[in-house]
């Protein structure tokens, strides 16, 4: 078994500069926490598995020989594959042509709905990206028939120079790095060929917070106590094979306590818990210091 110590040690002194920001404003994305999370990863990683890839902010910034981006949302992974396999100039040109064709703007809801209907008929990866740019809060959401159903982001959402810059940087990294893609639920991911030189990073939907990614209404499986327990069992299985893991999660949130996670930690005192915050100040986890209304986001690992 991997041993743990009472203190969490920084493993990487330098962060990659500049950090790459995903062009997808994915709910629950970890871009703002990267300066805290990345230094807590091992110095050398052979295979890095981002088991709940989401917008890809973590996986795209990791230094590893091979990077696996996995998610159960097939249309998201299809988009990443398209980005990796298609020349960037062609992608940018097709985006501009699509915006012109549907006359997309901050105010043209009719054009947005026409694009949404077109995407739902053919499932073009690039049209999905453009939809997200103009959707309400840049959300990704599907109904039970796997039709994109996010409403128009009137006067708020658009494809702009910032998104274009992030897109170009993201595509460049996808093409430069040794990245593989997979689509499956976490419990079906085959880890038999991995070993102690590898790292599984898990950023699942948070059980005690709410959002479109864990309400079970996205056309794909939601997140409940059952999934939470299965994931923790999966992590124990990784640990039994000496495979390193890092789990992002919440211990407390707005007065709610993740009972399952806290009890799991009580029964696995060898695991390390590092408290994270959005002020970029790392501090050791101290259960006694919490307040009722604290939101305690943590990174839990089975290594030091």
N, C-alpha and C positions, 0 to 999 in steps of 0.2 A: 504494500500500500504506500501511496505517497504520504510523506509526513508533513505536518504543518507546524508552524511555530506561533507564538503569541503575537508577534509583530509582523506586519506586512512589509516586505522589502520591495523597493523600486527595482525593476529589472532592466529597464531601458532608460538611459539618461537623456537621449535626444529624440525628439519627435520628428517625423518626416515633415519637411517644409516645402511648399505650403501644404496644409491639409486639404484633401479633396472633398468637396461638398457634393453630395448627390443632387442631380437636377430634379429629383422627386422629393417633394416636401412630405415625406412619409410620417404619419402620426406615430409618435413613440421613437422616432429616429434619434440616433445617439451622436449626431455631429457635435453638439455643444459639449458633450461629455468626453469626447475623444482625448483631450489633453489629460484627463484623469484616468481613462480606461487603458489607453495604449501603453503607458509606462508600467502597468501592472501585468502585462503579458510577458511571457518568457523572452529572453534575448534572441534565442534561435528557435525557429519554428519550421519544421519540415512541411507538414500539411496543416493548413488552417481551415477549419470547417465553420462557416457562418450558418448555423442550422436554421435560423429564422432571419433570412437575409434582409427582408423588407426593402428599404431604399438603397441598401448596400453601403452605407456610410462607414461601417466598421471594416468590412471585408476589403473595400477598395483602398484603405489606408494601411493595412497590415503588411508587414514585411515577412514573407514566407516563400518557400520554394514552390509550393502549390497552394492555391486558394480555391475552396469549394463554396459557391454561393447556392444555398438551398432554400426553397420556400414552397409551401403548398399551393401558392397562387400561381398557376401555370402561366397566366398572361403576363405576369411580372417577369418571370424568368425568360419567357419568349422575347420580351422587350430587351432584356440584358443581352441575350444572344444576338438580337438584331444589331444592337449598338456595337458589339464586338466584331461582327462579321461584315459590317457595311462601312464603306469609306465615309469619313466624317463630312467631307464636302457634299457628298450625295445626301446624307441625312439632313444637313442644314438646308440644302436646296429644296428637298421634299417638304420640309416643315414650312418654308416660305410659300411654296406652291399651294399647300393645303390651306394655309391661312388665307391666301388670296381667293382660292376656290370657294371657301365657305364664308368669306368676308368676316372673319373672326375679329372681335374687338371686345373692349370692356363692356359694351352696351348691347351687342347684337346677340340676343338670346336665341333668336330663330336660327341663326347660322350655327350656333353651338349645338342646338338640338338636332339639326340636320346632320352634323358631323357625328353626333352620338348615335343616331340611327344607322348611319353608314358603318360605323365601327361595329356595332352589334350584329350587323349582317355578315361582315367579313373578318372581324377580329384582327385587323392590321395592327401590328405592334406600334408602328409610328403614330397611327391615329390615336392609339391609347395614350401615348405620351402627350400629344397635342391636347387631347381632351383634359388630361390632368392639369395642364397649364392653365386652362380656362375654367376649370370646375370650381365649385364652392370649396374654399380653403385648400385647393389643390388635392382633394381627397381621391382615393381609389376605392371604389365600392361597387359590388355586383349584387344583383338580386338572385333569387333561387333558380332562375333560368340562365344564370351567368351572363346577364345583360348589364352593361355599365349603366348605373342609374343615379349618379351624382348630379344634383342640379347645377345650373349655371352660376358662376361666381361673378355676378354683375357688379361692375365698378370696383372689383377687388382683385380678380385673378386674370392674368394674361401671360403670354410668352414675351419676355423682355430680355434686355441685355444681360442681366444677372443670371437668369436661367440659361441663356445661351452660353455664357462663359462657364458656368458649372457643368453644363452638358459637354462642352468640348474637353474640359479637363477630365471629366469622368470617363469619357470614351477613350481618351488617350491612355489612361491607366488600365482600362479594360483590355486594350490592345497590347500594352507593354508587359503586362503581368501574365503569369501562367495560371489562368482562371478557368475553372470548370463549373458547369451548371447542373443542377438536378432539381427535380420536382417531386417531393414526397413529404408525408407527415414525419415528424421527428422520430416517432417510434419505429418507422420502417426504414430509417437510414442505416445502412449496413456499415458497422464500424469494425468488423473483424480484421480488416487489413491495416488498421491504424495501431500506433504504439506510443511509447513514452515520449517520442520526439514531436508528437502532434498536439494540436490544441483544438478543442471544440468550444466555440463561443455560442452561447444561447441567450437570446433576447426575446423571450416569448411574450405574448400578450399578458398584461399584468392582471392578476385575478382580482385585486381590490381597487382597480381603477376602471373607468369606463371609456369606451371609444368605439369607433366603427371597426377597429381591428379585432375586438374581442366580444362583440355583442351577438355573435352567431347569426347575423343578418347580412353577411357579405357574399352569400352564395357558396361559402365554404364553411368548414367546421368552425364553430366558435371555441371559446375557452372557458372551461368550468373547473370545479374541484377535481373532477376525474382526470382531465388533461394535466393539471398541475401535479397530481400524484404520479402520473405516468412519467412525466418529465423528470421528476426527482429520482424515480427508480432508474430511469435511463442514465442519469448522471452517476448513480451508484454503480451501475454496470460498467461505465467508462472507468471509474476509479478502480474497480476490481481488476481491470486489465492494465492498470498504471497509465491510462490515457489521461492527459491533462484536460480539465474543463474550466471554463469561466462562465458564470451565470449572472446576468443582470436581472434585478427584480426589486420589488418593494417589500420592506418589512412592515411599514406602517404608512398609512395615507389618509389624511383628513379624518383622523380618529378611528380609522379601520385598521385592524391588525390581520396580517396574513397568518392565520393560525397554523395552516399546513406547513408553510415555509419555516416559521419559527420553531415548530416542534421538530421538524426535520433537522434543523441546525442544532437543536438541543441534543439530538440523538447522534450527531456527527460532529463532535467538538473538534475533530482534527481539521475540519474545513476552515479556511480563512474567510473572514468577512471584512470588507473595506467599505466604509461609508463614502458616498459620493454626493456632491452638491453642485449647483449651477453657478457657484461663485469661484469655481476652480481652486478651491481649498480642500486638500485631502485631510481627513481626520480619522483616527481610529474609531471603530464602532464601539459604542458604549451604551448598552441597553439602559443604564440608570440615568443617562443624561437626556433621554427623549422627553418631549412634551406631548401632550395629548394630540395637538394638531400638527405635529411634525409629519413631513413626508420624508421617509428615509429610504432613498434609493441606494442599493448596495451592489457590489461586485463580489460574488462568492466563488472561491477557487479551491481546488484540492492540491495546490502546490504553493510554494512560497518564493 
